[in-house]
Amino acid sequence: MTTQNREFNGQVWFIGSKKSELCQSIQTDSQVNLAYVTSSNHYVSIHGTANLVDDQSILDELWSPAYEAFFENGK
């Protein structure tokens, strides 16, 4: 998964399939850790609570044609 580009307001967005193992596991344990690293080995680690959001308007805002390769039936 990759972080979606959106103005940062304290939330980090990802697009995932509801059927994926990761999304299924969030339903039972919503505590997550995100780690980002640069090519010069600077890093940040973020701990938080994940929520699954099923909102077509947000999906439309974040969607890119590149994601079609990962979602058999599109959005």
C-alpha positions as CSV (number, residue, x, y, z in Angstrom):
1,M,0.0,0.0,0.0
2,T,1.0,3.5,-0.6
3,T,0.0,6.7,1.2
4,Q,-2.5,8.8,-0.7
5,N,-1.6,12.4,-1.6
6,R,-4.0,14.6,0.3
7,E,-3.6,17.8,2.3
8,F,-2.4,16.6,5.8
9,N,-4.9,17.1,8.5
10,G,-3.8,14.5,10.9
11,Q,-5.1,11.6,8.9
12,V,-3.2,9.3,6.5
13,W,-5.2,7.7,3.7
14,F,-4.7,4.4,1.9
15,I,-6.8,2.5,-0.7
16,G,-7.3,-1.2,0.0
17,S,-9.6,-4.0,-0.8
18,K,-12.2,-4.8,1.9
19,K,-11.4,-8.5,1.2
20,S,-7.6,-8.1,1.8
21,E,-6.0,-9.7,4.8
22,L,-4.8,-6.3,6.1
23,C,-8.3,-4.7,6.0
24,Q,-9.7,-7.8,7.6
25,S,-7.2,-7.6,10.4
26,I,-7.9,-4.0,11.1
27,Q,-11.5,-5.0,12.0
28,T,-10.2,-7.0,14.9
29,D,-7.1,-5.0,15.9
30,S,-7.1,-1.4,14.7
31,Q,-3.7,-0.4,16.2
32,V,-1.3,0.3,13.4
33,N,2.3,1.5,12.9
34,L,3.4,3.3,9.7
35,A,7.1,3.6,8.9
36,Y,8.6,5.8,6.2
37,V,12.3,6.1,5.2
38,T,14.1,8.3,2.7
39,S,17.0,7.2,0.5
40,S,19.4,8.9,3.0
41,N,18.0,6.7,5.8
42,H,16.0,9.4,7.6
43,Y,12.9,7.8,9.0
44,V,9.7,8.5,10.9
45,S,7.5,5.9,12.6
46,I,3.8,6.7,13.3
47,H,1.6,4.8,15.7
48,G,-2.2,5.2,15.6
49,T,-5.6,3.8,15.2
50,A,-6.9,2.7,11.8
51,N,-10.5,3.0,10.6
52,L,-12.0,1.4,7.5
53,V,-13.9,4.1,5.6
54,D,-16.3,3.1,2.8
55,D,-17.1,6.5,1.2
56,Q,-17.4,6.7,-2.6
57,S,-16.7,10.5,-2.6
58,I,-13.4,10.0,-0.8
59,L,-12.5,7.1,-3.1
60,D,-13.3,9.3,-6.1
61,E,-11.0,12.0,-4.7
62,L,-8.1,9.7,-4.1
63,W,-8.5,7.4,-7.1
64,S,-5.9,7.2,-9.9
65,P,-6.1,5.1,-13.1
66,A,-2.9,3.4,-11.9
67,Y,-4.9,1.6,-9.2
68,E,-7.0,-0.3,-11.8
69,A,-4.1,-2.8,-12.0
70,F,-4.8,-3.8,-8.4
71,F,-8.6,-3.8,-8.4
72,E,-10.1,-6.3,-10.7
73,N,-13.4,-4.5,-11.1
74,G,-12.1,-1.0,-10.8
75,K,-13.3,1.2,-7.9
